[in-house]
């Protein structure tokens, strides 16, 4: 393998600049990005309330979709000379990288689609535009007594990103991935034609069968078959609290055994399951269920989103340091966004004193900084440092491979905590099609942060992790750095349906190939 530019050792001057930029980035983040993020969130919340009050979103949606169709008509009339991509700026995406592939492409205005359109109480569904965030949808649904069966933790994750990409959350052990709670997609093709596609088990007509197969081809496709303009998603009744049980584990085999046991999707008493590993041996499994509040056995209500509360992962470590089993009652919305305040544990490298009691009481009411703002203001010199030391990976592997996977992550990157989120992977067509297996339980192993592991190399190490994931028929989340070759990608993901839909819908000259959007060289 040829060495790349990041194999070059930094000069002494570069090391000094990187040290200052990394350790003192908070000088810019705290006084500038925190207030900006806080007021931005206030404006969005007020805007959403106004839109919901006057119910203007459905009519506005029609106008926005017509604009997309008009832009596609112009592109077609000019001879389809460029590839199509959405107009969302690179700094607003959740990936750490900026997309290079958008250069010299035609930008289509799907970035204006960010409203909740309607809720159907009888069918128990909600219809939303792809730009709606998890923060917005939880703020909208929970006061109505409903929630999404799978509602990923970070506020800024969008519906479109979770469908065209991937979404896993602590309810996934029961309901599967985000794509599995979707009922139908409204899409616009490169021709400008609009359609609604859905899975219809009783499909008999050729059109219905085409719609059904397209529905399964869209997840993980990164918007390379059509433009997603709306999605109808299942909702379920909810209660105001989550009764959360913290269970300490003291060895890696114990964690793997108990997480497998507790990930039984048929257990009606459990609605949420996730785990954290704080080192190779010590961990905590968290089981939750919807609740009306403390019962006759008592219990403490812990509003973990209050500004002065400790970061959630540090709270969990404190809890298991005191006793092996603890039960708390957490307000539902607080629970859903429990990792948002500290961006899992990424904020510890940006604001090292962010969990200090004095900072929490005085300034944490403005946290977290918007991920998009952090990304937009990351200078190139710091980006080079992140290239050498920063890990941001989610590997999806069969649950029975968890012990081997953690051993490998410990050997290669040694970053803790590790996030462990079991999920039920349904056997369905599409890029994430199971090979030689029926539906089974998987687990998302997430590693986020700066590593000091000797011998770590961003490309060579990631390729070893990718090789292991392929060997166990797992999957890599493609928002992260992907170093697989095109053939290795085709080994990990089943391109059969995807390639057929690209051909049959005349996408080959209209959209980039999915691999050309997610590979590391397509992002800087």
N, C-alpha and C positions, 0 to 999 in steps of 0.2 A: 504494500500500500504506500502510495506516495505521501510524503509529509506535507502538511498544509501550513498555511501562514501562522497558525496558532501554535505550531511546534517550535517556532523561533522563540528563544528565551528573551524575555523583556529586558531592556536596558535598565541600568540603575535609576535613571531619571524616570522611566516608565513605571518602575516599581514604586517610587516615591509618590508619583501622581496617582497611581492606582490605590495606594494605601490611604492617601488623603481622601480620594473620591469615595472609597468604600466605607471607611470608618467615620467619615464626617458628612456623609450624604444627608444625614438628618438635619444639618444646618439649613438646607434648602427645603427638605420635606416638611419639617415641623412648622415653620412660620409661613410657608407659602402654599404647599400642596394640601395640607390638612384643612385650612380654612376654605380653600377653593373647592375641595371635595365636599365639605360639609354644606356649603351654600348651593353647590350644584345639586346635591341630593334633595335639598329643601325645594328648589325650583321644580325638579322633576316630580316630586310628590304632590306639590300644589297643582301642577299641570295635569297630572293623572286624575286628581279629584275633580277638577273642572270638566275634563273630558267625560268622565263617568257620569257626572251630574247632568250634563246637557245631552248625553248619549249621541255625540256627534261622530264617534269613531266609525260606525258602519258606512255612512255616506262618504266620509273622508277616505275610507278604504277603497271604495270604488274609484274615486278620483286618482288615488295613488297608483292603483293597478292599471288604469288607463294610461297614465304617464309612462309606466314601464312598457306597455304595449306600443305606445307611440315611439319610444326610444328604440325599441326592437324593429319597428317598421323602417325607421330611418336607416338602421344598421343593415337590414336586409336590402333596402333600395340601393345602398352604396356597394352592394356586391359581397357582403359577408367577408370582408378582407381581414378582420382582426378577431381575436378571441373575445368572448364575453365574460366579464366578472362583475361582482357587485361593487357598488361605489363606496362601501364602508371603508373609511381610512384605516390604514394599517395599524395605527397606534390605538385604535379602539377595539381591536381583536384581543381575545384572551391568550393567544399564543405569545410567548416571550419575544418572538421574532417579528420582523417586518416583512411583508410579502414582496419579493422581487418580481414574481410572475405577473403582477398587475401592470408592469411597465408595457407600454405599447398595446394595451388592451382597451376595449370599449367598456366604459363604466356604466352600469345600469342602476337606476335609483331605487334599489331595494332598501337602502339605509333609512328611508322615511317610514318604514313599516314597524311601528313600535307601540301599538295600542291593543288593549283587550277589546274584542268586538262584541261578544255576546256570551251569555251563559244559559244553558238549557237544563233546568232543574229536573224535568221529567226523564230525559235521556242521561242525565248526570254527565254533561260534557261542558267544556268551555272552549270557545273559538278565539284564537289570538293571532296577532301578526308575529312574524319571526323575530322582530327586535325587542319583544317584551322580555324583561329580565326576571330572574327568580325573585328579586326583591319586590318588583312591582306585582307579580302574580300572587305572592304570598300576602302582600298588603291588601290585595283586592279580594281574594277568596276566603281567607280565614275569618274575617268579620261576618261573612255570610254563612259560616258553619261548614265550609268545604275546604278541601286541599287537593293538590295533585298527589297521586299515589307515590310518585317519585319526584322529589323536589330537591335538586342538588343545592349544596350549601352556600356557595359564594353568591352574593347579591347580584353581581354584574353578569353572570352567565345568562345567555339568551336562549330563547326557544329555538331559533334557527340554528345556533351553534350546537345545541344539544341534539338536534335532529340530523343536520348535515354532518355533524361530528359525532359526539358520543356523550352520554350522561349516565352516571352511576351515583347512587345515594343510599343512605342506610335503610330505606324502604325497598331497595332493589332485591334483597334476598327473597322477598315475597312476590314482587311485581315485575322484576326484570329490569332492563335498561330503560332509559327515557323513551326510546323509539317504541318500546312495547306497550306504552300507555297511550299511544297516538291512535286516533280513530280514522282520520282522513287528512289529506294534504290538498290545499289549493295551490296549483302550480301554473306558471306561465312558461311555455316552451320558447325556444329561440325563434320560432316562426311568429310569435306574438299570440298564439292560440292559448286560451286559458282552459283549465280542466280541474276537476276534483277527483282525486284518486283515493281508493280505499280498499282494504282487504275484504273480499266477498267470498266466503266459503262456498256459496251456492252459485258462483259465477258461471253462466252458460253462454252468453254472447261473447264474440271475439273482443268487443270493446271492453266489456267487464273484465275479461281475463287479462287484457293489456293493462288496464288500470290497476288490477290486483298485483301484477308482477312489477309495475313501476313503483307502487307503494313500498314494496320490499327492497327495491334497488336504491331508493333515495338515501336512507340512513348511511352515514359514513362516506357519502359520495362527495362531500365538500362543495355542493352546488355545481356539479359538472354535468348534470343531465338536464336540469331545468331550474328555474328560479322559484323558490318557495315563497309564497305570498301570504299564506295563512295556514294554520293547523288547528284541527279540532282534537281535543285531548280529554281523556277520562278524568273525572273528579270523584272524590269519595267524601262522605261525611267525616267530620273530625270533631275533636273535643278541645277545650282551651289549654290543656296541659299535656305534657308527656311525663309519665312516670318512668324515670330513668334509673336503671340498676347498674352500678359499677362493680365489676367482678375482677379482682386482681388475679393475674397469672404470674408464676414465678420461674417457669422454664419455657423454652421454645416448644417442645413437644406438648406441654400442657396447653399452651395457646392454640396450637393447631388442632388438638383433640377437642377442646371445648368450643372453639369457634365453629368447627364442623357440626358439633352437637347442637349448638344454639342457632344454627342457620337452617333449621327445619322450617320450610315455608308453610307447612301445614299447621304449625302452632298458632292457634287463633289468639293466644294471649300476648303475642309479641308482634309489634308493628315495625320496629327498627332494630337493626343490628349493625354495629361497627366495632373496630378495635384499634388500639394504638400500641405500638411497640416502642418502649423508651430506651431500650438497649436490646442486645441479642437475647436476653432472658426475661426481663421484666416487661409486663404488658398489662393492658386493661381491656376487657370486653365490656361493651355497653349495650344493654338490651332495653328497649323502650316500648311503651304502649300508650295509646291515647287514654287520657284520664280527665275526670272532672275536677281533680284536685286531691289533696290529702284525704285518705280514708280513715277508717276506725283504728288502723294500726299506726296512724300518725305519719309524719314525714315533713320535710322542710321544703318550702317553695324557694327556688333559687332563680331569680331573674338575671340570667347570665349576660344579657345584652346591656345591662346598665353600665354607664361609662366607667364607673370606678371598679368594676369587677375584673378579676384577673383574666388573662387570656385563657380560653377554655382548655387547651391542651395542658397548660400548667396547673389548672384547677384539677384536672383528672389525675395528674401525677401526685398532687397533694392528697387527694382523696384516697388513693390506693396506698399512700405512705402511712396512713393512719389506721386503716382497717381493710380487711379483705373484701368486704361487701358493704356497699352504701346505696341508699335509695334517696333520690331527690325528685321534686316535681318542678319541671321547667316549663314556662309559658311556651306554647307551641311555636310561635314565630321566632322566639329566642332560640329554641332548639334547632329549627331549620337552619338558621344562619349562625350557628355556634362557632364556626371556623372563619367567619367573615372578618371579625374585628382584628384578628391577627393574620389574616390571609393564610390560613392554616398556621404555619410557623415561619413564613417568609419575612414577616415584618421584623423579626428579631435581628435580621441582618441589615435592615434599613434604619430602624430606630432601636438601637440596642437597649435603651433604657425605657422602652415603651411599656414594659410590664412593671416598672417601678411604681410603688404606691403613690408617690408624690406626683409623678406624671399622670397616672391614671385619674386622680382626683382633679387635677388642674386642666388637663388638655385632652384626655382620651375621649371626651364627648365629641370631638371632631373626627375620630378614627372610624374606619380605616381610610387611608388615602386611596383615591380611585386608582385601580390597577391601570386604567388607560392613561391617566396623568403620569403615573410612575414610568410607564413605558415610553411615553412621549418625551420625557425629560431625562432619560438615561443617556448620558454622553457616550460616545464611541469608545473612549478609553476605559470606561467602566464595563462596557459591553464586552471588550476583549478579556477583561478579568473574569467576567461571568463565563465566557467561553471556556476558560481554563479550569474553573473551579465550581461552577454552578450546575446543580443537577435539578432537572424538572421532568420527571418521568412517571407515567402510570402504566404498569404492565398488568394485563388481565390474563390470569392463568387459572387452570382448574384448581379448585380448593384442595384437592388431595395432593397437590404439588407445593403447597404453601411452605412447608418446612425447608424444602430444597431451595425455593425461591428466596426466602429470607437469608439462608446461609450464603447464597450467591450475592445478594445485595450487600450483606455485611462484608464479604470478601472484596467486592468491587468498589463500593462507594462509602459504606459505613456512615450513613446519615440517619439520625434519629430525631424525632419520632418517625416511624413508618406508619402510614395510614393503611389500614386493612378494611376493605369494604366488600363483604360477600354479596354476590348477585346471582340470580337465577337466569341462566342463558337459555332462552327458548330455541328450539330447533326450527329455524325459518330460513327461507331463501335470502340471498343478499350477500354483501361483502363479508359480513361476520357470520357466515354459515358454518355450523359445526360440521366437522369432517369425521366420519366413522363414529358418530355418537348421537344419541338422542339428547334431549334437553338435560342439562346438568348444572351443578352449582360451581360457579367460578368465584374468584376474589380479585379485587383491584388492589395491587400493591403500589402505593404512591410514595415516592421519595422526592422531597422538595428541600432545597437549601444549598449551602456552600459546603463542599467536602474538603477535608484536609488529608484524605487518604493518599498515602504514598503510592505512586504509580498510576494514579487516576489520569486518564486522558479522555477528553470529552467524546472523541470519535471512536477510538479503539475500545474503550470501556463500554460505550453504548452498543457497539456492534456485538460485543460478547453477550450483553443482556438480551439483545434482539435475537441472537442465535439460540439462546436458551429458550426464550418464549416460543419461537417457532418449533423447537424440538418437542415441546409439550402441547402443541396445537393451541397456543394462546394467541393473544392479540396485544398490540401496542397502541395506546391512544396516540392519534396522529396530530394532536395540537403541539406535541413536544418535538424535540429534535429527532428526526428519522434519518438514519444513515444506511438503511437497507438499500440494496440495489433493486432495480425494477423487477427482476426475477424473484428476488427474495420477498419482495412485497406481495407478488402473486402467489408465493408459497404460503404466506401468512393469511392473506385474504382471498376469498373465492371471487374471482372476477367474472365468472361465467354470466350471471344475470346482468351485472353492471355493463359489461362490454356489449351484450346483446341490446340492452335498452339504449345505450349510446348510439349504436348503429341504427336501430329501428326508428329512433326519434331524430335522426340526422344531426347528431351532436358532435361528430368528429371534427368538423371544421368550425363549430360554434363555441365550444367550451374547451379549456385545457383538460388534459387527462388528470385524474385524481392524483396519480403519483407525482405528476409535474407540479402539483400544488403543495404537497406535503413533504417532499424530500428536502433535506437540509440545504442543498444548494439553491433552492427556490426561495429561501428566506435568509435575511441577514440580521 
